[in-house]
Amino acid sequence: MTIKYFQDTDTLHIEFRVAAVAETRDLDENTQLDFDKEGNICAMTIEHAWDRADIPHFSFEQIAA
């Protein structure tokens, strides 16, 4: 998984896995989901991310199975 924040455009891009994007769907006017040819989600883009995704308080935690 790759997470990138583009400060100049206030855009957050989360790539869940590397795959060719076959379709992009709008979740709302500021959120897009990318799907591969099998219909699996492979990425999400969030515009106006600073306020919508609470960028300053990001954390990641991996829980053991």
Buried (B, 14 or more C-beta within 10 A) or exposed (E): EEEEBEEEEBBBBBBBEEBEEEEEEEEEEEBBBBBBEEEEBBBBBBBBBBEBBEBEEEEEEEEEE
